Amino acid sequence: MLRMVFSRAIDISGMDGTAIELDDGTFNHGQYFAIGDAVLSDPVTLDVRVLYFTSGSPAGVHLTAPECGIVAVDDGTAWRE
């Protein structure tokens, strides 16, 4: 599970969860892809299920989510990682 906490309320109704990728070369040394299942546990906290894909990620932890459809509730601004 990947938990993302935002600075303001978000809308995930147009979200494409499969656009989210997590590279963890520090803790679990693997690459994960979101499988699309996502829920808001509160207005600013998103939980997304991830699936292990492969080992051997580069050092550090990196999140990639280009144009995944997460927007701010108040003004519709698209979130960019």
The first five atom37 places (N, CA, C, CB, O) and aatype in JSON, in Angstrom:
{
  "aatype": [12, 10, 1, 12, 19, 13, 15, 1, 0, 9, 3, 9, 15, 7, 12, 3, 7, 16, 0, 9, 6, 10, 3, 3, 7, 16, 13, 2, 8, 7, 5, 18, 13, 0, 9, 7, 3, 0, 19, 10, 15, 3, 14, 19, 16, 10, 3, 19, 1, 19, 10, 18, 13, 16, 15, 7, 15, 14, 0, 7, 19, 8, 10, 16, 0, 14, 6, 4, 7, 9, 19, 0, 19, 3, 3, 7, 16, 0, 17, 1, 6],
  "atom_mask": [
    [1, 1, 1, 1, 1],
    [1, 1, 1, 1, 1],
    [1, 1, 1, 1, 1],
    [1, 1, 1, 1, 1],
    [1, 1, 1, 1, 1],
    [1, 1, 1, 1, 1],
    [1, 1, 1, 1, 1],
    [1, 1, 1, 1, 1],
    [1, 1, 1, 1, 1],
    [1, 1, 1, 1, 1],
    [1, 1, 1, 1, 1],
    [1, 1, 1, 1, 1],
    [1, 1, 1, 1, 1],
    [1, 1, 1, 0, 1],
    [1, 1, 1, 1, 1],
    [1, 1, 1, 1, 1],
    [1, 1, 1, 0, 1],
    [1, 1, 1, 1, 1],
    [1, 1, 1, 1, 1],
    [1, 1, 1, 1, 1],
    [1, 1, 1, 1, 1],
    [1, 1, 1, 1, 1],
    [1, 1, 1, 1, 1],
    [1, 1, 1, 1, 1],
    [1, 1, 1, 0, 1],
    [1, 1, 1, 1, 1],
    [1, 1, 1, 1, 1],
    [1, 1, 1, 1, 1],
    [1, 1, 1, 1, 1],
    [1, 1, 1, 0, 1],
    [1, 1, 1, 1, 1],
    [1, 1, 1, 1, 1],
    [1, 1, 1, 1, 1],
    [1, 1, 1, 1, 1],
    [1, 1, 1, 1, 1],
    [1, 1, 1, 0, 1],
    [1, 1, 1, 1, 1],
    [1, 1, 1, 1, 1],
    [1, 1, 1, 1, 1],
    [1, 1, 1, 1, 1],
    [1, 1, 1, 1, 1],
    [1, 1, 1, 1, 1],
    [1, 1, 1, 1, 1],
    [1, 1, 1, 1, 1],
    [1, 1, 1, 1, 1],
    [1, 1, 1, 1, 1],
    [1, 1, 1, 1, 1],
    [1, 1, 1, 1, 1],
    [1, 1, 1, 1, 1],
    [1, 1, 1, 1, 1],
    [1, 1, 1, 1, 1],
    [1, 1, 1, 1, 1],
    [1, 1, 1, 1, 1],
    [1, 1, 1, 1, 1],
    [1, 1, 1, 1, 1],
    [1, 1, 1, 0, 1],
    [1, 1, 1, 1, 1],
    [1, 1, 1, 1, 1],
    [1, 1, 1, 1, 1],
    [1, 1, 1, 0, 1],
    [1, 1, 1, 1, 1],
    [1, 1, 1, 1, 1],
    [1, 1, 1, 1, 1],
    [1, 1, 1, 1, 1],
    [1, 1, 1, 1, 1],
    [1, 1, 1, 1, 1],
    [1, 1, 1, 1, 1],
    [1, 1, 1, 1, 1],
    [1, 1, 1, 0, 1],
    [1, 1, 1, 1, 1],
    [1, 1, 1, 1, 1],
    [1, 1, 1, 1, 1],
    [1, 1, 1, 1, 1],
    [1, 1, 1, 1, 1],
    [1, 1, 1, 1, 1],
    [1, 1, 1, 0, 1],
    [1, 1, 1, 1, 1],
    [1, 1, 1, 1, 1],
    [1, 1, 1, 1, 1],
    [1, 1, 1, 1, 1],
    [1, 1, 1, 1, 1]
  ],
  "atom_positions": [
    [[0.85, -1.17, 0.0], [0.0, 0.0, 0.0], [0.9, 1.24, 0.0], [-0.97, 0.0, 1.23], [1.89, 1.3, 0.72]],
    [[0.53, 2.2, -0.81], [1.22, 3.49, -0.86], [0.27, 4.53, -0.3], [1.67, 3.84, -2.32], [-0.86, 4.66, -0.78]],
    [[0.71, 5.27, 0.7], [-0.11, 6.34, 1.29], [0.51, 7.67, 0.89], [-0.19, 6.21, 2.87], [1.7, 7.91, 1.1]],
    [[-0.32, 8.54, 0.31], [0.11, 9.86, -0.11], [-0.71, 10.89, 0.65], [-0.05, 10.05, -1.66], [-1.94, 10.83, 0.67]],
    [[-0.03, 11.85, 1.29], [-0.71, 12.89, 2.06], [-0.44, 14.23, 1.38], [-0.21, 12.9, 3.56], [0.71, 14.59, 1.13]],
    [[-1.51, 14.95, 1.08], [-1.44, 16.22, 0.35], [-1.65, 17.4, 1.29], [-2.48, 16.24, -0.77], [-2.14, 17.23, 2.41]],
    [[-1.3, 18.58, 0.84], [-1.42, 19.78, 1.66], [-2.83, 20.36, 1.64], [-0.44, 20.82, 1.2], [-3.14, 21.26, 2.43]],
    [[-3.69, 19.86, 0.75], [-5.08, 20.31, 0.71], [-5.95, 19.19, 0.17], [-5.24, 21.6, -0.17], [-5.45, 18.19, -0.35]],
    [[-7.25, 19.35, 0.3], [-8.18, 18.3, -0.12], [-8.05, 18.01, -1.61], [-9.62, 18.71, 0.22], [-7.84, 18.92, -2.42]],
    [[-8.17, 16.73, -1.96], [-8.03, 16.32, -3.35], [-9.28, 15.59, -3.84], [-6.8, 15.42, -3.53], [-10.08, 15.08, -3.05]],
    [[-9.41, 15.56, -5.17], [-10.5, 14.84, -5.85], [-9.84, 13.77, -6.69], [-11.39, 15.82, -6.74], [-8.97, 14.07, -7.51]],
    [[-10.23, 12.5, -6.5], [-9.63, 11.4, -7.26], [-10.61, 10.79, -8.25], [-9.14, 10.32, -6.31], [-10.35, 9.72, -8.79]],
    [[-11.73, 11.46, -8.51], [-12.74, 10.89, -9.4], [-12.22, 10.67, -10.82], [-13.96, 11.79, -9.44], [-12.72, 9.79, -11.52]],
    [[-11.24, 11.46, -11.26], [-10.66, 11.29, -12.59], [-9.28, 10.66, -12.57], [0.0, 0.0, 0.0], [-8.55, 10.73, -13.56]],
    [[-8.93, 10.06, -11.46], [-7.59, 9.51, -11.29], [-7.37, 8.24, -12.09], [-7.33, 9.24, -9.83], [-8.24, 7.37, -12.16]],
    [[-6.18, 8.14, -12.69], [-5.72, 6.92, -13.35], [-4.62, 6.35, -12.47], [-5.21, 7.19, -14.83], [-3.45, 6.71, -12.61]],
    [[-4.99, 5.47, -11.56], [-4.04, 4.92, -10.61], [-2.92, 4.13, -11.25], [0.0, 0.0, 0.0], [-1.85, 3.98, -10.66]],
    [[-3.14, 3.61, -12.46], [-2.09, 2.84, -13.11], [-0.94, 3.72, -13.6], [-2.67, 2.05, -14.28], [0.08, 3.19, -14.05]],
    [[-1.08, 5.04, -13.51], [-0.01, 5.96, -13.93], [1.01, 6.19, -12.82], [-0.61, 7.28, -14.38], [1.98, 6.92, -13.03]],
    [[0.8, 5.6, -11.66], [1.68, 5.84, -10.51], [2.7, 4.71, -10.39], [0.85, 5.96, -9.2], [2.35, 3.53, -10.4]],
    [[3.98, 5.09, -10.28], [5.07, 4.14, -10.14], [5.93, 4.54, -8.96], [5.91, 4.07, -11.44], [6.23, 5.71, -8.77]],
    [[6.33, 3.56, -8.17], [7.19, 3.79, -7.01], [8.46, 2.95, -7.17], [6.45, 3.43, -5.69], [8.4, 1.73, -7.29]],
    [[9.6, 3.63, -7.16], [10.89, 2.95, -7.19], [11.51, 3.08, -5.81], [11.84, 3.54, -8.3], [11.8, 4.18, -5.35]],
    [[11.7, 1.94, -5.15], [12.23, 1.92, -3.79], [13.56, 1.18, -3.78], [11.23, 1.25, -2.8], [13.62, -0.04, -3.63]],
    [[14.63, 1.95, -3.94], [15.96, 1.38, -3.91], [16.61, 1.45, -2.54], [0.0, 0.0, 0.0], [17.78, 1.09, -2.39]],
    [[15.87, 1.91, -1.55], [16.41, 2.08, -0.21], [15.9, 1.04, 0.77], [16.09, 3.44, 0.3], [16.69, 0.43, 1.48]],
    [[14.6, 0.82, 0.82], [14.01, -0.04, 1.84], [13.71, -1.45, 1.34], [12.74, 0.58, 2.37], [14.18, -2.43, 1.93]],
    [[12.95, -1.57, 0.27], [12.56, -2.89, -0.23], [13.24, -3.26, -1.55], [11.06, -2.94, -0.42], [13.08, -4.37, -2.05]],
    [[14.01, -2.34, -2.1], [14.8, -2.57, -3.31], [13.98, -3.17, -4.45], [15.96, -3.48, -2.99], [14.34, -4.19, -5.03]],
    [[12.87, -2.5, -4.74], [12.03, -2.98, -5.82], [11.27, -1.86, -6.5], [0.0, 0.0, 0.0], [11.24, -0.72, -6.04]],
    [[10.67, -2.22, -7.61], [9.85, -1.3, -8.37], [8.4, -1.76, -8.24], [10.3, -1.23, -9.88], [8.1, -2.95, -8.37]],
    [[7.5, -0.8, -7.99], [6.09, -1.09, -7.77], [5.24, -0.24, -8.7], [5.7, -0.84, -6.3], [5.59, 0.9, -9.0]],
    [[4.13, -0.8, -9.13], [3.17, -0.06, -9.94], [1.84, -0.07, -9.22], [3.04, -0.66, -11.36], [1.43, -1.1, -8.66]],
    [[1.15, 1.06, -9.22], [-0.19, 1.11, -8.65], [-1.11, 0.28, -9.54], [-0.71, 2.58, -8.52], [-0.96, 0.25, -10.76]],
    [[-2.06, -0.39, -8.92], [-2.96, -1.23, -9.7], [-4.33, -0.6, -9.86], [-3.09, -2.6, -9.04], [-5.28, -1.26, -10.29]],
    [[-4.43, 0.67, -9.52], [-5.66, 1.39, -9.79], [-6.61, 1.5, -8.64], [0.0, 0.0, 0.0], [-7.42, 2.43, -8.61]],
    [[-6.56, 0.59, -7.68], [-7.45, 0.68, -6.51], [-6.97, 1.79, -5.6], [-7.5, -0.68, -5.75], [-5.85, 1.75, -5.1]],
    [[-7.83, 2.79, -5.39], [-7.44, 3.93, -4.55], [-8.63, 4.39, -3.73], [-6.9, 5.09, -5.42], [-9.77, 4.37, -4.19]],
    [[-8.35, 4.8, -2.5], [-9.39, 5.33, -1.62], [-8.85, 6.52, -0.86], [-9.9, 4.24, -0.64], [-7.66, 6.61, -0.56]],
    [[-9.75, 7.44, -0.56], [-9.4, 8.56, 0.31], [-9.75, 8.17, 1.74], [-10.15, 9.87, -0.12], [-10.91, 7.9, 2.04]],
    [[-8.75, 8.14, 2.62], [-9.05, 7.83, 4.01], [-9.49, 9.09, 4.76], [-7.82, 7.2, 4.69], [-10.1, 8.99, 5.83]],
    [[-9.17, 10.26, 4.21], [-9.69, 11.55, 4.65], [-9.47, 12.5, 3.47], [-8.97, 12.08, 5.98], [-8.89, 12.07, 2.47]],
    [[-9.91, 13.74, 3.53], [-9.84, 14.61, 2.35], [-8.44, 14.86, 1.78], [-10.43, 15.91, 2.69], [-8.31, 15.25, 0.62]],
    [[-7.39, 14.63, 2.57], [-6.03, 14.89, 2.09], [-5.15, 13.63, 2.03], [-5.37, 15.91, 2.98], [-3.97, 13.74, 1.68]],
    [[-5.69, 12.46, 2.35], [-4.89, 11.24, 2.4], [-5.41, 10.2, 1.42], [-4.88, 10.67, 3.83], [-6.56, 9.78, 1.49]],
    [[-4.54, 9.8, 0.51], [-4.87, 8.83, -0.54], [-4.12, 7.54, -0.28], [-4.54, 9.4, -1.95], [-2.9, 7.56, -0.08]],
    [[-4.81, 6.43, -0.29], [-4.2, 5.11, -0.19], [-4.39, 4.4, -1.52], [-4.82, 4.28, 0.99], [-5.5, 4.28, -2.03]],
    [[-3.27, 3.92, -2.09], [-3.27, 3.26, -3.38], [-2.61, 1.89, -3.24], [-2.56, 4.12, -4.46], [-1.52, 1.78, -2.67]],
    [[-3.26, 0.87, -3.76], [-2.64, -0.46, -3.75], [-1.56, -0.52, -4.81], [-3.69, -1.58, -3.99], [-1.75, -0.06, -5.94]],
    [[-0.41, -1.08, -4.45], [0.69, -1.23, -5.39], [1.06, -2.7, -5.53], [1.92, -0.4, -4.94], [0.84, -3.51, -4.62]],
    [[1.61, -3.02, -6.68], [2.01, -4.39, -6.99], [3.51, -4.41, -7.27], [1.21, -4.94, -8.21], [4.01, -3.62, -8.07]],
    [[4.22, -5.31, -6.61], [5.65, -5.47, -6.83], [5.88, -5.9, -8.28], [6.27, -6.51, -5.84], [5.21, -6.8, -8.78]],
    [[6.83, -5.24, -8.95], [7.09, -5.55, -10.35], [8.44, -6.22, -10.54], [7.02, -4.28, -11.18], [8.53, -7.29, -11.15]],
    [[9.5, -5.59, -10.02], [10.84, -6.14, -10.23], [11.8, -5.62, -9.16], [11.37, -5.78, -11.63], [11.51, -4.64, -8.47]],
    [[12.93, -6.28, -9.03], [13.95, -5.83, -8.07], [14.98, -4.96, -8.79], [14.65, -7.03, -7.39], [14.96, -4.83, -10.01]],
    [[15.86, -4.36, -8.01], [16.97, -3.63, -8.58], [16.7, -2.17, -8.9], [0.0, 0.0, 0.0], [17.23, -1.65, -9.88]],
    [[15.91, -1.49, -8.1], [15.66, -0.06, -8.3], [16.89, 0.74, -7.95], [14.46, 0.41, -7.47], [17.69, 0.31, -7.11]],
    [[17.07, 1.91, -8.58], [18.21, 2.76, -8.22], [18.1, 3.25, -6.79], [18.29, 3.96, -9.17], [17.03, 3.21, -6.19]],
    [[19.21, 3.71, -6.23], [19.24, 4.18, -4.84], [18.21, 5.29, -4.62], [20.64, 4.69, -4.48], [17.96, 6.1, -5.5]],
    [[17.63, 5.3, -3.43], [16.64, 6.31, -3.08], [15.22, 5.8, -3.31], [0.0, 0.0, 0.0], [15.01, 4.69, -3.8]],
    [[14.27, 6.65, -2.95], [12.86, 6.33, -3.16], [12.3, 7.41, -4.07], [12.07, 6.25, -1.79], [12.4, 8.61, -3.77]],
    [[11.7, 6.99, -5.18], [11.22, 7.93, -6.19], [9.78, 7.58, -6.58], [12.14, 7.92, -7.43], [9.46, 6.43, -6.85]],
    [[8.94, 8.6, -6.61], [7.55, 8.45, -7.01], [7.37, 9.14, -8.35], [6.58, 9.03, -5.94], [7.76, 10.3, -8.52]],
    [[6.78, 8.44, -9.31], [6.47, 9.01, -10.62], [4.98, 8.87, -10.84], [7.28, 8.31, -11.76], [4.42, 7.78, -10.75]],
    [[4.34, 10.0, -11.13], [2.88, 9.98, -11.34], [2.48, 11.06, -12.35], [2.12, 10.18, -9.99], [1.73, 11.97, -12.01]],
    [[2.99, 10.98, -13.58], [2.69, 12.03, -14.54], [1.22, 12.04, -14.94], [3.55, 11.86, -15.78], [0.66, 11.03, -15.36]],
    [[0.61, 13.18, -14.79], [-0.78, 13.38, -15.22], [-1.69, 12.21, -14.83], [-0.83, 13.58, -16.72], [-2.34, 11.61, -15.68]],
    [[-1.71, 11.91, -13.54], [-2.5, 10.78, -13.06], [-3.95, 11.15, -12.73], [-1.84, 10.18, -11.84], [-4.73, 10.27, -12.36]],
    [[-4.31, 12.42, -12.84], [-5.7, 12.81, -12.65], [-6.09, 13.24, -11.25], [0.0, 0.0, 0.0], [-7.27, 13.43, -10.98]],
    [[-5.13, 13.39, -10.34], [-5.41, 13.89, -8.99], [-5.48, 15.41, -9.08], [-4.32, 13.42, -7.95], [-4.56, 16.05, -9.58]],
    [[-6.58, 15.98, -8.6], [-6.75, 17.44, -8.65], [-7.18, 17.97, -7.29], [-7.78, 17.84, -9.72], [-7.72, 17.23, -6.46]],
    [[-6.93, 19.26, -7.07], [-7.36, 19.93, -5.83], [-8.87, 20.13, -5.87], [-6.63, 21.29, -5.65], [-9.43, 20.47, -6.91]],
    [[-9.52, 19.92, -4.74], [-10.97, 20.1, -4.64], [-11.35, 21.55, -4.84], [-11.48, 19.6, -3.3], [-12.33, 21.85, -5.53]],
    [[-10.59, 22.47, -4.24], [-11.01, 23.88, -4.24], [-10.91, 24.58, -5.58], [-10.19, 24.62, -3.26], [-11.75, 25.42, -5.9]],
    [[-9.88, 24.25, -6.4], [-9.75, 24.97, -7.66], [-9.44, 24.09, -8.87], [-8.69, 25.99, -7.53], [-9.25, 24.6, -9.97]],
    [[-9.39, 22.77, -8.68], [-9.18, 21.85, -9.8], [-7.76, 21.8, -10.32], [0.0, 0.0, 0.0], [-7.51, 21.2, -11.37]],
    [[-6.81, 22.42, -9.6], [-5.41, 22.38, -10.03], [-4.91, 20.94, -10.04], [-4.53, 23.25, -9.12], [-5.07, 20.22, -9.05]],
    [[-4.3, 20.53, -11.15], [-3.76, 19.18, -11.27], [-2.53, 19.04, -10.39], [-3.42, 18.85, -12.74], [-1.69, 19.93, -10.34]],
    [[-2.44, 17.91, -9.69], [-1.27, 17.61, -8.87], [-0.15, 17.13, -9.77], [-1.59, 16.55, -7.79], [-0.37, 16.32, -10.68]],
    [[1.03, 17.61, -9.52], [2.24, 17.16, -10.23], [3.24, 16.73, -9.17], [2.86, 18.3, -11.15], [3.5, 17.45, -8.21]],
    [[3.79, 15.54, -9.37], [4.76, 15.05, -8.39], [6.06, 15.75, -8.54], [4.97, 13.56, -8.52], [7.0, 15.47, -7.8]]
  ]
}
